[in-house]
Amino acid sequence: MTLELSSCTYAYGRRKAAVLTDFSYRLPPGLTVLLGPNGAGKSTVLKLGASVARPHRGDVRFGTTPSTAKAFRKAVAWMPQDIVAMPGMTAREYVAYAGWLKGMSRADAWCRARRALARVELTDRSDSRTNDLSGGQLRRVGVAAALVHDAQILLLDEPTAGMDPRQRRVFRDLLGRLTDEVSVLMSTHDVADLAEEADHVTVLAGGRVLHSGTTDTFLAHAPQDTPPGRLAEAAYTELLGRYE
Ligand SMILES: Nc1ncnc2c1ncn2[C@@H]1O[C@H](COP(=O)(O)OP(=O)(O)OP(=O)(O)O)[C@@H](O)[C@H]1O
């Protein structure tokens, strides 16, 4: 069972041009990295996938469960681009609050928050106030909040933005481990994010899918003389060059 967008059309406002027209996408298992230039439609796809926004035409499903069903919200979790600290609230309180908002009892949310923080390896920062955490740690708290209800699909909007190289490494390792249990779609502007952990790569431009396939088929778009360390960047540039 996976997340599927079928023939979706979406515009921000009635008089605005559609960002996505007749857009279809099926999320593969494992970790998929979503690439594309500014304004390509990455956040919009993630919002439709998370049912935070509803398509004007077409539908979004998890298996046979429509995005309007309560079960859909349990199965699919979303972490927005602009995650913010809650001053005074600890990491565990933050995650438990997210669970409570999703309909859990206080006791259940509190208990699951501990487990979710352990999954993102932040047990030792459970009692730290969220405004005392680094940007990378705060995003891991965001992932814990998204996972608190045992989602099967995790949609992450630029989770590594603003992280230093070491934090990126930690975050990518974390995603590599999570994808044993959860399918992840993660947007990014950093092609290095797809490194070894990504199973699939999807490239969007102008609201259309330019490429969607395994990381190897994506890298195969790089010109033949590309040095190994530059393959992802070269493949991305090549694909976009064909579009422009
Ligand atoms: N709230 C909004 N109101 C009006 N237009 C919007 C809104 N959000 C996005 N758009 C427009 O929709 C299009 C797609 O935006 P989207 O944020 O999905 O792209 P993106 O690929 O995530 O871009 P970025 O990499 O810059 O975050 C852009 O043309 C953008 O200007």
PDBQT file of the ligand as one rigid body, heavy atoms in Angstrom, charges set to zero:
ROOT
HETATM    1  N1  LIG A 301       0.470  30.199  -0.633  1.00  0.00    +0.000 N 
HETATM    2  C1  LIG A 301       0.643  30.436  -1.929  1.00  0.00    +0.000 A 
HETATM    3  N2  LIG A 301      -0.090  31.360  -2.585  1.00  0.00    +0.000 NA
HETATM    4  C2  LIG A 301       0.058  31.596  -3.901  1.00  0.00    +0.000 A 
HETATM    5  N3  LIG A 301       0.938  30.921  -4.685  1.00  0.00    +0.000 NA
HETATM    6  C3  LIG A 301       1.721  30.004  -4.083  1.00  0.00    +0.000 A 
HETATM    7  C4  LIG A 301       1.605  29.708  -2.685  1.00  0.00    +0.000 A 
HETATM    8  N4  LIG A 301       2.507  28.733  -2.396  1.00  0.00    +0.000 NA
HETATM    9  C5  LIG A 301       3.131  28.440  -3.539  1.00  0.00    +0.000 A 
HETATM   10  N5  LIG A 301       2.667  29.187  -4.552  1.00  0.00    +0.000 N 
HETATM   11  C6  LIG A 301       3.096  29.134  -5.953  1.00  0.00    +0.000 C 
HETATM   12  O1  LIG A 301       2.991  27.792  -6.392  1.00  0.00    +0.000 OA
HETATM   13  C7  LIG A 301       4.101  27.431  -7.207  1.00  0.00    +0.000 C 
HETATM   14  C8  LIG A 301       4.752  26.176  -6.634  1.00  0.00    +0.000 C 
HETATM   15  O2  LIG A 301       5.226  26.502  -5.332  1.00  0.00    +0.000 OA
HETATM   16  P1  LIG A 301       5.839  25.393  -4.367  1.00  0.00    +0.000 P 
HETATM   17  O3  LIG A 301       6.052  26.065  -3.046  1.00  0.00    +0.000 OA
HETATM   18  O4  LIG A 301       5.017  24.174  -4.409  1.00  0.00    +0.000 OA
HETATM   19  O5  LIG A 301       7.235  25.107  -5.094  1.00  0.00    +0.000 OA
HETATM   20  P2  LIG A 301       8.574  24.463  -4.506  1.00  0.00    +0.000 P 
HETATM   21  O6  LIG A 301       9.087  23.577  -5.563  1.00  0.00    +0.000 OA
HETATM   22  O7  LIG A 301       8.306  23.857  -3.180  1.00  0.00    +0.000 OA
HETATM   23  O8  LIG A 301       9.502  25.741  -4.356  1.00  0.00    +0.000 OA
HETATM   24  P3  LIG A 301      10.707  26.043  -3.327  1.00  0.00    +0.000 P 
HETATM   25  O9  LIG A 301      11.811  25.143  -3.719  1.00  0.00    +0.000 OA
HETATM   26  O10 LIG A 301      11.011  27.476  -3.594  1.00  0.00    +0.000 OA
HETATM   27  O11 LIG A 301      10.193  25.813  -1.936  1.00  0.00    +0.000 OA
HETATM   28  C9  LIG A 301       5.016  28.650  -7.248  1.00  0.00    +0.000 C 
HETATM   29  O12 LIG A 301       4.779  29.323  -8.459  1.00  0.00    +0.000 OA
HETATM   30  C10 LIG A 301       4.563  29.479  -6.069  1.00  0.00    +0.000 C 
HETATM   31  O13 LIG A 301       4.737  30.847  -6.338  1.00  0.00    +0.000 OA
ENDROOT
TORSDOF 0
